[in-house]
Amino acid sequence: MRIELVPSLATPAPSGGILFRTSAPVGRAQCRALESALAFGDALSPVSGHFGAIRAMVDIALKALSPAVNDPSRAVQALDEIEDILAELAPGIAKREALLAAHPDASVLRDGTRSWADYVAAATDEIRQFGTGSVQIQRRLRALFDTLAEQAPEPEAPPA
């Protein structure tokens, strides 16, 4: 039987929403077994994993870049932490992609994973947007992309 997790991993699952699609009918007991295999919690907290930690650092940077705070140095510190997280992630994503390529039937796992581009976009897009007026932010983002381009395996090289 093919089982597809409908909401992406680490995204909100609406109450009463569809959690799974299956290639064959399932009974109540099977539905309960599938539901019990899930873990629900705060997906965007720093303790939930790399993506949550990245989003927490992005939030700090965005607050620092707000007109009320106007502290680009604090945003640069957040980018330092974001760079460390991305550098730690890079090798594992290449290994995961190779494993998934070797097992094309692992579609449920593939559907719930984030790509290297997803992580880089989540880490930099909003900061790039709200930091356009700061030379300090633009210089730090360029340095982050240069560092990641050197460290990331070829298929994971970040966009320039």
Residue frames as a rotation matrix with the C-alpha (Angstrom) as fourth column:
MET 1
0.582 0.813 0.000 0.00
0.813 -0.582 0.000 0.00
0.000 0.000 -1.000 0.00
ARG 2
-0.466 -0.653 0.596 1.20
0.612 -0.725 -0.315 3.50
0.638 0.218 0.738 -0.76
ILE 3
0.443 0.526 -0.726 0.72
0.884 -0.393 0.254 6.00
-0.152 -0.754 -0.639 2.07
GLU 4
-0.268 -0.477 0.837 1.14
0.586 -0.770 -0.252 9.72
0.765 0.423 0.486 1.41
LEU 5
-0.253 0.114 -0.961 1.44
0.847 -0.453 -0.277 12.24
-0.467 -0.884 0.018 4.22
VAL 6
0.437 0.543 0.717 -0.65
0.848 -0.514 -0.128 15.19
0.299 0.664 -0.685 3.01
PRO 7
0.984 -0.175 0.043 0.68
-0.180 -0.949 0.259 18.08
-0.005 -0.263 -0.965 5.12
SER 8
0.297 -0.949 -0.104 4.41
-0.057 0.091 -0.994 18.61
0.953 0.301 -0.027 4.71
LEU 9
0.179 -0.340 -0.923 6.55
0.928 0.371 0.043 17.82
0.328 -0.864 0.382 7.72
ALA 10
-0.589 -0.437 -0.680 6.85
0.737 -0.635 -0.231 20.72
-0.331 -0.637 0.696 10.16
THR 11
-0.828 0.443 0.344 3.77
-0.175 -0.787 0.592 22.51
0.533 0.430 0.729 8.81
PRO 12
-0.609 0.650 0.454 0.48
-0.670 -0.116 -0.734 23.05
-0.425 -0.751 0.506 10.59
ALA 13
-0.882 0.455 -0.126 -2.06
0.327 0.781 0.531 20.24
0.340 0.427 -0.838 10.31
PRO 14
-0.584 0.699 0.412 -5.54
-0.691 -0.695 0.198 21.76
0.425 -0.169 0.889 10.39
SER 15
-0.701 0.436 0.564 -8.07
-0.287 0.552 -0.783 20.22
-0.653 -0.711 -0.262 12.75
GLY 16
0.339 0.884 0.322 -10.31
-0.082 0.369 -0.926 17.95
-0.937 0.287 0.198 10.72
GLY 17
0.306 -0.301 -0.903 -7.97
-0.927 -0.311 -0.210 18.12
-0.218 0.901 -0.375 7.74
ILE 18
0.966 -0.012 -0.259 -6.73
-0.095 0.913 -0.396 15.18
0.241 0.407 0.881 5.70
LEU 19
0.454 -0.841 0.295 -3.54
-0.609 -0.052 0.791 13.68
-0.650 -0.539 -0.536 7.12
PHE 20
-0.584 -0.654 0.482 -2.98
-0.164 0.676 0.718 10.71
-0.795 0.340 -0.502 4.78
ARG 21
0.404 0.606 -0.685 -3.92
-0.907 0.167 -0.387 9.47
-0.120 0.778 0.617 1.34
THR 22
-0.295 -0.468 0.833 -3.64
-0.361 0.862 0.356 5.76
-0.885 -0.195 -0.423 0.76
SER 23
-0.698 -0.043 -0.715 -3.67
-0.711 0.159 0.685 3.64
0.084 0.986 -0.141 -2.38
ALA 24
-0.547 0.573 -0.611 -6.17
0.303 0.815 0.493 1.22
0.781 0.085 -0.619 -0.79
PRO 25
0.397 0.765 0.507 -9.07
-0.309 -0.409 0.859 1.64
0.865 -0.497 0.074 1.61
VAL 26
-0.762 -0.609 -0.221 -8.18
0.052 0.283 -0.958 1.59
0.645 -0.741 -0.184 5.32
GLY 27
0.233 0.844 -0.482 -10.31
0.624 0.250 0.740 0.81
0.746 -0.473 -0.469 8.33
ARG 28
0.831 0.179 0.527 -10.64
-0.231 -0.750 0.619 2.73
0.506 -0.636 -0.582 11.58
ALA 29
0.834 -0.552 0.005 -7.96
0.264 0.405 0.875 0.68
-0.485 -0.729 0.483 13.33
GLN 30
0.122 -0.811 0.572 -5.52
0.992 0.089 -0.085 1.32
0.018 0.578 0.816 10.49
CYS 31
0.399 0.086 0.913 -6.33
0.273 -0.962 -0.028 5.05
0.876 0.260 -0.407 10.56
ARG 32
0.972 -0.028 0.235 -5.63
-0.231 -0.320 0.919 5.16
0.050 -0.947 -0.317 14.29
ALA 33
0.544 -0.827 0.142 -2.35
0.670 0.530 0.521 3.30
-0.506 -0.188 0.842 13.75
LEU 34
0.079 -0.494 0.866 -1.31
0.849 -0.422 -0.318 5.80
0.522 0.761 0.386 11.09
GLU 35
0.625 0.240 0.743 -2.27
-0.066 -0.932 0.357 8.76
0.778 -0.272 -0.566 13.28
SER 36
0.964 -0.265 0.009 -0.34
0.024 0.123 0.992 7.33
-0.264 -0.956 0.125 16.22
ALA 37
0.314 -0.893 0.322 2.80
0.944 0.330 -0.006 7.30
-0.101 0.306 0.947 14.07
LEU 38
0.222 -0.180 0.958 2.73
0.410 -0.875 -0.259 11.10
0.885 0.450 -0.120 13.90
ALA 39
-0.259 -0.303 -0.917 4.21
0.946 -0.270 -0.178 13.52
-0.194 -0.914 0.357 16.40
PHE 40
0.473 0.471 0.744 2.65
0.569 -0.808 0.150 16.94
0.672 0.353 -0.651 16.84
GLY 41
0.220 -0.415 -0.883 4.40
0.851 -0.360 0.381 19.90
-0.476 -0.836 0.274 18.37
ASP 42
0.757 -0.035 -0.652 5.92
-0.152 -0.981 -0.124 23.30
-0.635 0.193 -0.748 17.73
ALA 43
0.643 -0.471 0.603 7.79
0.749 0.550 -0.369 22.83
-0.158 0.689 0.707 14.46
LEU 44
0.499 -0.435 0.750 9.32
0.338 -0.699 -0.630 26.30
0.798 0.568 -0.202 14.35
SER 45
0.938 -0.279 0.207 10.98
-0.310 -0.404 0.860 26.42
-0.157 -0.871 -0.466 17.73
PRO 46
0.204 -0.953 -0.225 14.77
-0.940 -0.127 -0.316 26.22
0.273 0.276 -0.922 17.88
VAL 47
-0.384 -0.365 0.848 14.61
-0.693 0.721 -0.003 22.88
-0.610 -0.589 -0.530 19.70
SER 48
0.593 0.723 0.354 12.57
-0.287 0.601 -0.746 21.28
-0.753 0.341 0.563 16.91
GLY 49
0.400 -0.513 0.760 15.52
0.787 0.616 0.002 21.08
-0.469 0.597 0.650 14.55
HIS 50
-0.605 -0.791 0.088 17.58
0.701 -0.477 0.531 23.01
-0.378 0.383 0.843 12.07
PHE 51
-0.371 0.508 0.777 14.66
0.631 -0.476 0.613 24.63
0.681 0.718 -0.145 10.28
GLY 52
0.701 0.656 -0.279 13.18
0.628 -0.384 0.677 25.93
0.337 -0.650 -0.681 13.52
ALA 53
0.183 -0.730 -0.658 16.57
0.718 -0.357 0.597 27.27
-0.671 -0.582 0.459 14.61
ILE 54
-0.716 -0.410 0.564 17.02
0.696 -0.473 0.540 29.02
0.046 0.780 0.624 11.26
ARG 55
0.059 0.829 0.556 13.58
0.589 -0.478 0.652 30.60
0.806 0.289 -0.517 11.47
ALA 56
0.700 0.145 -0.700 14.27
0.699 -0.341 0.628 31.79
-0.148 -0.929 -0.340 15.03
MET 57
-0.299 -0.896 -0.328 17.50
0.684 -0.441 0.581 33.45
-0.665 -0.051 0.745 13.89
VAL 58
-0.594 0.179 0.784 15.72
0.659 -0.450 0.602 35.02
0.461 0.875 0.150 10.90
ASP 59
0.522 0.853 -0.017 13.09
0.675 -0.401 0.619 36.45
0.521 -0.335 -0.785 13.25
ILE 60
0.375 -0.487 -0.789 15.84
0.682 -0.432 0.590 37.99
-0.628 -0.759 0.170 15.39
ALA 61
-0.689 -0.681 0.245 17.46
0.648 -0.429 0.629 39.51
-0.323 0.593 0.738 12.30
LEU 62
-0.263 0.665 0.699 14.15
0.681 -0.385 0.623 40.91
0.683 0.640 -0.352 11.04
LYS 63
0.733 0.487 -0.475 13.38
0.678 -0.459 0.574 42.50
0.061 -0.743 -0.667 14.39
ALA 64
-0.004 -0.834 -0.552 16.87
0.638 -0.427 0.641 44.01
-0.770 -0.349 0.534 14.42
LEU 65
-0.807 -0.308 0.504 16.30
0.590 -0.388 0.708 45.42
-0.022 0.869 0.495 10.93
SER 66
0.242 0.964 0.106 12.92
0.953 -0.257 0.160 46.94
0.182 0.063 -0.981 11.82
PRO 67
-0.008 -0.218 0.976 12.80
0.240 -0.948 -0.210 50.76
0.971 0.233 0.060 11.80
ALA 68
0.844 0.396 0.363 11.92
-0.236 -0.333 0.913 50.75
0.482 -0.856 -0.187 15.51
VAL 69
0.813 -0.583 -0.004 15.09
0.330 0.454 0.828 48.87
-0.481 -0.674 0.561 16.48
ASN 70
0.895 -0.446 -0.034 17.48
-0.257 -0.451 -0.855 49.65
0.366 0.773 -0.518 13.59
ASP 71
0.381 -0.772 0.509 20.35
-0.669 0.150 0.728 47.42
-0.638 -0.618 -0.459 14.78
PRO 72
0.735 -0.065 -0.675 22.03
-0.579 0.457 -0.675 45.92
0.353 0.887 0.298 11.69
SER 73
-0.385 -0.919 0.088 24.93
-0.822 0.298 -0.486 44.65
0.420 -0.259 -0.870 13.82
ARG 74
-0.307 0.378 0.874 22.51
-0.614 0.623 -0.485 42.36
-0.727 -0.685 0.041 15.69
ALA 75
0.783 0.595 -0.181 21.16
-0.494 0.418 -0.762 41.15
-0.378 0.686 0.622 12.33
VAL 76
0.236 -0.796 -0.557 24.72
-0.755 0.210 -0.621 40.36
0.611 0.567 -0.552 11.24
GLN 77
-0.615 -0.414 0.671 25.18
-0.768 0.505 -0.392 38.32
-0.177 -0.757 -0.629 14.43
ALA 78
0.289 0.794 0.534 22.04
-0.471 0.604 -0.643 36.37
-0.833 -0.065 0.549 13.53
LEU 79
0.799 -0.048 -0.600 23.47
-0.576 0.228 -0.785 35.77
0.175 0.972 0.155 10.04
ASP 80
-0.328 -0.943 0.056 26.65
-0.892 0.290 -0.346 34.42
0.310 -0.164 -0.936 11.65
GLU 81
-0.439 0.247 0.864 24.54
-0.523 0.711 -0.469 31.83
-0.731 -0.658 -0.183 13.48
ILE 82
0.679 0.728 -0.096 22.50
-0.453 0.312 -0.835 31.07
-0.578 0.610 0.542 10.35
GLU 83
0.337 -0.648 -0.683 25.72
-0.843 0.116 -0.526 30.43
0.420 0.753 -0.507 8.42
ASP 84
-0.649 -0.595 0.475 26.88
-0.755 0.585 -0.298 27.97
-0.100 -0.552 -0.828 11.07
ILE 85
-0.004 0.741 0.671 23.58
-0.375 0.621 -0.688 26.07
-0.927 -0.254 0.276 10.92
LEU 86
0.818 0.333 -0.469 23.59
-0.533 0.134 -0.835 25.90
-0.215 0.933 0.288 7.12
ALA 87
-0.041 -0.919 -0.393 27.23
-0.909 0.197 -0.366 24.77
0.414 0.343 -0.843 7.04
GLU 88
-0.626 -0.121 0.770 26.35
-0.589 0.721 -0.366 22.00
-0.511 -0.682 -0.523 9.49
LEU 89
0.323 0.896 0.303 23.37
-0.341 0.409 -0.846 20.94
-0.883 0.170 0.438 7.36
ALA 90
0.266 -0.143 -0.953 25.06
-0.946 -0.229 -0.230 20.90
-0.186 0.963 -0.197 3.94
PRO 91
-0.730 -0.627 -0.273 26.81
-0.676 0.720 0.157 17.50
0.098 0.299 -0.949 4.05
GLY 92
-0.699 0.493 0.518 23.78
-0.005 0.721 -0.693 15.68
-0.715 -0.487 -0.502 5.42
ILE 93
0.295 0.854 -0.428 21.44
-0.510 -0.238 -0.827 16.90
-0.808 0.462 0.365 2.70
ALA 94
-0.079 -0.399 -0.914 23.67
-0.982 0.186 0.003 15.47
0.169 0.898 -0.406 -0.05
LYS 95
-0.953 -0.279 0.116 23.76
-0.299 0.924 -0.237 12.09
-0.041 -0.260 -0.965 1.75
ARG 96
-0.341 0.910 0.236 19.99
-0.067 0.227 -0.972 12.12
-0.938 -0.347 -0.017 2.19
GLU 97
0.343 0.462 -0.818 19.39
-0.813 -0.291 -0.505 12.95
-0.471 0.838 0.276 -1.48
ALA 98
-0.500 -0.588 -0.636 21.70
-0.808 0.580 0.099 10.10
0.311 0.564 -0.765 -2.53
LEU 99
-0.908 0.214 0.360 19.83
-0.046 0.804 -0.593 7.70
-0.416 -0.555 -0.721 -0.23
LEU 100
0.037 0.991 -0.127 16.47
-0.255 -0.113 -0.960 8.79
-0.966 0.068 0.248 -1.60
ALA 101
0.120 -0.062 -0.991 17.71
-0.989 -0.099 -0.114 8.45
-0.091 0.993 -0.073 -5.18
ALA 102
-0.829 -0.496 -0.256 18.77
-0.511 0.860 -0.011 4.89
0.226 0.122 -0.966 -4.39
HIS 103
-0.768 0.641 -0.005 15.28
0.549 0.653 -0.522 4.14
-0.331 -0.403 -0.853 -3.00
PRO 104
-0.907 0.387 0.168 12.74
-0.181 -0.717 0.673 5.75
0.381 0.580 0.720 -5.34
ASP 105
-0.128 0.904 -0.408 9.89
0.468 0.418 0.778 4.04
0.874 -0.091 -0.477 -3.49
ALA 106
-0.448 -0.094 -0.889 10.57
0.885 -0.191 -0.425 6.23
-0.130 -0.977 0.169 -0.42
SER 107
-0.355 0.335 0.873 8.10
0.491 -0.728 0.479 8.84
0.795 0.599 0.094 -1.67
VAL 108
0.732 0.639 -0.236 6.60
0.532 -0.320 0.784 9.58
0.425 -0.700 -0.574 1.75
LEU 109
0.260 -0.731 -0.631 10.01
0.764 -0.244 0.597 10.52
-0.590 -0.638 0.495 3.11
ARG 110
-0.635 -0.532 0.560 10.87
0.771 -0.478 0.421 12.51
0.044 0.699 0.714 -0.02
ASP 111
0.083 0.762 0.642 7.62
0.576 -0.563 0.593 14.49
0.813 0.321 -0.486 0.15
GLY 112
0.880 0.373 -0.293 8.30
0.433 -0.379 0.818 15.60
0.194 -0.847 -0.495 3.71
THR 113
0.114 -0.926 -0.360 11.91
0.889 -0.066 0.452 16.68
-0.443 -0.371 0.816 3.39
ARG 114
0.845 0.063 -0.531 13.28
-0.080 -0.967 -0.242 20.12
-0.528 0.247 -0.812 2.66
SER 115
0.645 -0.641 0.417 15.81
0.684 0.239 -0.689 20.71
0.342 0.730 0.592 -0.07
TRP 116
-0.346 -0.854 -0.389 19.02
0.909 -0.408 0.088 22.69
-0.234 -0.324 0.917 0.24
ALA 117
-0.695 0.137 0.706 17.30
0.320 -0.821 0.473 25.51
0.645 0.554 0.526 -1.69
ASP 118
0.430 0.901 -0.066 14.43
0.401 -0.125 0.907 25.47
0.809 -0.416 -0.415 0.84
TYR 119
0.421 -0.344 -0.839 16.83
0.889 -0.026 0.457 25.94
-0.179 -0.939 0.295 3.75
VAL 120
-0.670 -0.739 0.063 18.85
0.733 -0.647 0.212 28.68
-0.116 0.188 0.975 2.02
ALA 121
-0.396 0.605 0.691 15.68
0.278 -0.638 0.718 30.53
0.875 0.476 0.084 0.98
ALA 122
0.632 0.672 -0.387 14.17
0.539 -0.022 0.842 30.30
0.557 -0.741 -0.376 4.47
ALA 123
0.217 -0.663 -0.716 17.45
0.921 -0.105 0.376 31.57
-0.324 -0.741 0.588 5.94
THR 124
-0.656 -0.727 -0.203 18.09
0.593 -0.662 0.458 34.49
-0.468 0.180 0.865 3.62
ASP 125
-0.358 0.502 0.787 15.13
0.811 -0.251 0.529 35.69
0.463 0.827 -0.317 1.52
GLU 126
0.692 0.718 -0.072 13.41
0.649 -0.576 0.498 37.87
0.316 -0.391 -0.864 4.11
ILE 127
0.330 -0.658 -0.677 16.67
0.531 -0.464 0.709 39.24
-0.780 -0.594 0.196 5.48
ARG 128
-0.667 -0.556 0.496 17.75
0.706 -0.260 0.658 40.11
-0.237 0.789 0.566 1.95
GLN 129
0.014 0.771 0.637 14.40
0.789 -0.400 0.467 41.84
0.615 0.496 -0.613 1.34
PHE 130
0.882 0.450 -0.140 14.34
0.426 -0.635 0.645 43.89
0.202 -0.628 -0.751 4.54
GLY 131
0.397 -0.813 -0.426 18.09
0.451 -0.231 0.862 44.50
-0.800 -0.534 0.275 4.64
THR 132
0.408 -0.230 0.884 18.43
0.901 -0.054 -0.430 46.04
0.147 0.972 0.186 1.17
GLY 133
0.833 -0.038 0.552 19.11
-0.002 -0.998 -0.066 49.47
0.553 0.054 -0.831 2.63
SER 134
0.764 -0.571 0.301 22.00
-0.425 -0.094 0.900 48.22
-0.486 -0.815 -0.314 4.77
VAL 135
0.386 -0.734 -0.559 25.41
-0.735 0.122 -0.667 47.81
0.558 0.668 -0.493 3.19
GLN 136
-0.458 -0.556 0.694 26.46
-0.878 0.402 -0.258 45.84
-0.136 -0.727 -0.673 6.28
ILE 137
0.216 0.634 0.743 23.69
-0.396 0.752 -0.527 43.28
-0.893 -0.180 0.413 5.70
GLN 138
0.913 0.134 -0.384 24.36
-0.405 0.217 -0.888 42.98
-0.036 0.967 0.252 1.97
ARG 139
0.015 -0.987 -0.159 28.09
-0.874 0.064 -0.483 42.46
0.487 0.146 -0.861 2.60
ARG 140
-0.465 -0.171 0.869 27.35
-0.736 0.620 -0.271 39.78
-0.492 -0.765 -0.414 5.25
LEU 141
0.598 0.725 0.342 24.90
-0.338 0.615 -0.712 37.97
-0.726 0.311 0.613 2.98
ARG 142
0.693 -0.427 -0.581 27.45
-0.606 0.091 -0.790 37.92
0.390 0.900 -0.196 0.17
ALA 143
-0.394 -0.877 0.274 30.05
-0.888 0.287 -0.358 36.49
0.235 -0.385 -0.893 2.58
LEU 144
-0.075 0.464 0.883 27.52
-0.575 0.703 -0.418 33.86
-0.815 -0.539 0.214 3.74
PHE 145
0.887 0.446 -0.117 26.81
-0.331 0.440 -0.835 32.78
-0.321 0.779 0.538 0.14
ASP 146
0.326 -0.850 -0.414 30.54
-0.761 0.024 -0.648 32.67
0.561 0.526 -0.639 -0.67
THR 147
-0.489 -0.509 0.708 31.29
-0.852 0.453 -0.263 30.54
-0.187 -0.732 -0.655 2.40
LEU 148
0.223 0.668 0.710 28.45
-0.400 0.727 -0.558 28.14
-0.889 -0.160 0.429 1.69
ALA 149
0.845 0.040 -0.533 29.48
-0.531 0.179 -0.828 27.84
0.062 0.983 0.173 -1.96
GLU 150
-0.142 -0.978 -0.155 32.92
-0.846 0.202 -0.494 26.68
0.514 0.061 -0.856 -0.78
GLN 151
-0.668 -0.161 0.727 31.62
-0.670 0.555 -0.493 24.29
-0.324 -0.816 -0.479 1.88
ALA 152
0.309 0.901 0.304 28.52
-0.595 0.433 -0.677 22.84
-0.742 0.029 0.670 0.27
PRO 153
-0.421 -0.369 0.828 28.92
0.363 0.769 0.527 19.78
-0.831 0.522 -0.190 -1.93
GLU 154
-0.988 -0.151 -0.027 28.43
0.039 -0.421 0.906 20.59
-0.148 0.895 0.422 -5.61
PRO 155
-0.488 0.854 0.178 24.73
0.591 0.173 0.788 19.68
0.642 0.490 -0.589 -5.92
GLU 156
0.312 0.623 -0.717 23.98
0.950 -0.213 0.228 21.78
-0.011 -0.752 -0.659 -2.85
ALA 157
-0.758 -0.652 0.034 25.79
0.652 -0.758 -0.005 24.96
0.029 0.018 0.999 -3.84
PRO 158
-0.042 0.794 -0.606 23.63
0.624 -0.453 -0.637 27.89
-0.780 -0.405 -0.477 -2.75
PRO 159
0.555 0.277 0.785 22.29
0.806 -0.411 -0.425 30.39
0.205 0.868 -0.452 -5.25
ALA 160
-0.529 -0.836 -0.147 24.57
0.848 -0.526 -0.064 33.39
-0.024 -0.159 0.987 -5.74
